[in-house]
Amino acid sequence: MIEQISFYVFAGLLIFAASMVITMRNPVHSALFLVMAFFNAAALWLLLEAEFLAITLVLVYVGAVMVLFLFVIMMLDIDVARLRDGFARYLPIAAVVAVIMAIEMILVVGPEHFGLAQFAEPARHASDYSNTKELGNLLYTVYLYPFEIAAAILLVAIVAAIALTMRRRDGTRHQKIEEQIAVKAPDRVRVVKMASESNEAGE
């Protein structure tokens, strides 16, 4: 009974936080509600005995990604009035897309396809059960090839991002590392000897 109450509480808070992310006018408030959504999603994963995924969600997304998002949002000069105009203009299209996505999710994850009537309740594990060990066994045995393919795709994406950042464009200035390294100490500082002068007007 307590598990069902906890599930509905965390699920309701998750839906509330997700709706506030897309309806808040202030980007900083939207990011903070997204942090709240991540925490509630981690709580749901804890109810599913997926402790490793829950702590990874909190540490990686809340502790790193969302902090970076907040820094970027606070450093950028965002025109809130312009965002409000864009929100009102695209609201009908967004509502239609949201309704279509909700219908598709209900058709795929509806009660006639999922639930205790179709699948047996998962077995309870002992206190010494290691979720991380089981996840590692699946990744490096059953899903080894998909895992390696995903890693290769991420590596290609990182290389492509670096290549796009380092490309030469007209009208931009770039550092020439080889010239900076080749500079000697006498080339950096030049000592000029001058005769002393006196201010006759002040004497």
C-alpha positions in Angstrom: 0.0 0.0 0.0 2.8 2.4 0.9 4.5 1.7 -2.4 1.4 2.6 -4.4 0.9 5.8 -2.5 4.6 6.7 -3.0 4.3 6.0 -6.7 1.3 8.2 -7.2 2.8 11.0 -5.2 6.1 11.0 -7.1 4.4 10.5 -10.4 2.0 13.4 -9.7 4.9 15.7 -8.7 6.8 14.6 -11.8 3.9 15.5 -14.1 3.5 18.8 -12.3 7.2 19.6 -12.6 7.3 18.6 -16.3 4.3 20.8 -17.1 5.9 23.8 -15.3 9.1 23.3 -17.3 7.2 24.1 -20.5 4.8 26.7 -19.2 7.1 28.9 -17.0 8.1 32.2 -18.6 11.3 32.5 -16.7 14.1 30.2 -18.1 15.7 29.9 -14.7 12.5 28.7 -13.1 12.0 26.2 -15.9 15.5 24.8 -15.3 14.8 24.5 -11.5 11.5 22.7 -12.2 13.4 20.4 -14.5 15.7 19.6 -11.5 12.6 18.8 -9.5 11.4 16.5 -12.3 14.7 14.6 -12.3 14.5 14.1 -8.5 11.0 12.6 -8.8 12.1 10.4 -11.7 14.9 9.1 -9.6 12.5 8.3 -6.8 10.4 6.3 -9.2 13.5 4.4 -10.3 14.2 3.7 -6.6 10.7 2.1 -6.3 11.6 -0.1 -9.3 14.8 -1.2 -7.4 17.0 0.5 -10.0 19.2 2.3 -7.5 22.2 2.7 -9.9 20.1 4.5 -12.5 18.5 6.7 -9.8 21.8 7.8 -8.4 23.2 8.3 -11.8 20.3 10.5 -12.8 20.9 12.7 -9.7 24.7 12.9 -10.0 25.0 13.3 -13.7 21.9 15.3 -14.8 21.2 17.3 -11.6 24.7 17.6 -10.4 26.4 18.4 -13.7 24.2 18.9 -16.7 21.6 21.1 -15.0 24.2 23.2 -13.2 25.8 23.9 -16.7 22.3 24.8 -18.0 21.8 27.2 -15.2 25.2 28.9 -15.7 24.5 29.2 -19.5 21.0 30.6 -18.9 22.1 33.1 -16.3 25.1 34.3 -18.4 23.0 34.8 -21.5 21.0 38.0 -21.9 17.6 36.4 -22.7 14.8 38.6 -23.9 11.9 37.3 -21.8 9.3 39.5 -23.7 10.3 37.9 -27.0 10.0 34.4 -25.5 6.5 35.2 -24.3 5.5 36.3 -27.8 7.0 33.1 -29.3 5.2 31.0 -26.7 1.8 32.4 -27.5 2.4 32.1 -31.2 3.4 28.5 -31.2 1.0 27.4 -28.4 -1.7 25.9 -30.8 0.9 23.8 -32.7 2.4 22.6 -29.5 -1.0 21.6 -28.1 -1.7 19.6 -31.2 1.6 17.8 -31.0 1.2 17.2 -27.3 -2.2 15.6 -27.9 -0.9 13.4 -30.6 2.0 12.2 -28.5 -0.3 11.5 -25.5 -2.6 9.4 -27.8 0.4 7.5 -29.1 1.7 6.8 -25.6 -1.7 5.6 -24.4 -1.9 3.3 -27.4 1.5 1.8 -26.8 1.7 1.9 -23.0 -2.0 1.4 -22.3 -3.5 -0.9 -19.7 -4.3 -3.5 -22.3 -0.6 -3.9 -23.1 1.1 -3.4 -19.7 0.0 -4.2 -16.2 -0.1 -7.0 -13.7 -2.8 -8.7 -15.8 -0.4 -9.1 -18.7 2.9 -9.5 -16.8 3.6 -11.1 -13.4 4.8 -8.9 -10.6 8.6 -8.7 -10.4 10.2 -10.8 -7.8 11.6 -9.1 -4.7 15.3 -9.2 -4.2 17.3 -9.7 -1.1 19.2 -6.9 0.6 22.5 -8.1 -0.9 21.2 -7.7 -4.4 23.5 -5.5 -6.6 21.6 -3.6 -9.3 24.9 -2.3 -10.7 26.3 -5.8 -11.1 23.2 -7.0 -12.9 23.3 -4.0 -15.2 26.9 -4.6 -16.0 26.3 -8.2 -16.7 23.6 -7.3 -19.2 25.6 -4.5 -20.9 28.7 -6.6 -21.4 27.0 -9.9 -22.4 23.5 -9.6 -23.9 23.8 -6.0 -25.1 27.5 -5.9 -25.8 27.2 -5.0 -29.5 24.6 -2.2 -29.1 26.6 -0.8 -26.2 29.8 -0.7 -28.3 27.9 0.8 -31.3 26.4 3.5 -29.0 29.9 4.3 -27.7 31.3 4.6 -31.3 28.4 6.9 -32.3 29.1 9.1 -29.2 32.8 9.2 -30.1 32.0 10.2 -33.7 29.7 13.0 -32.4 32.5 14.3 -30.1 35.0 14.4 -32.9 32.5 16.1 -35.2 31.7 18.7 -32.6 35.4 19.5 -32.1 36.0 19.6 -35.9 33.1 22.0 -36.4 34.4 24.2 -33.5 38.0 24.3 -34.8 37.2 25.0 -38.5 38.5 28.1 -40.1 36.0 30.8 -41.0 36.7 34.1 -42.8 36.6 37.2 -40.6 37.5 35.4 -37.4 40.8 35.5 -35.5 42.5 32.4 -34.2 45.5 31.7 -32.0 48.6 30.3 -33.7 50.0 28.0 -31.1 53.2 27.2 -33.0 54.1 30.9 -33.2 53.4 31.4 -29.5 55.6 28.5 -28.5 58.4 29.6 -30.8 58.6 33.1 -29.2 61.8 33.6 -27.2 62.2 35.7 -24.0 64.0 38.6 -25.8 61.1 38.8 -28.3 58.6 39.3 -25.5 60.2 42.2 -23.6 62.4 45.0 -25.0 64.3 47.3 -22.7 64.7 50.8 -24.0 67.4 53.0 -22.5 66.5 56.7 -22.4 68.2 59.8 -21.0 66.6 61.2 -17.9 64.5 64.3 -18.3 63.5 67.0 -15.9 60.3 69.0 -15.8 61.6 72.6 -15.9 58.1 74.1 -15.5 57.6 72.3 -12.2 60.9 73.3 -10.7 
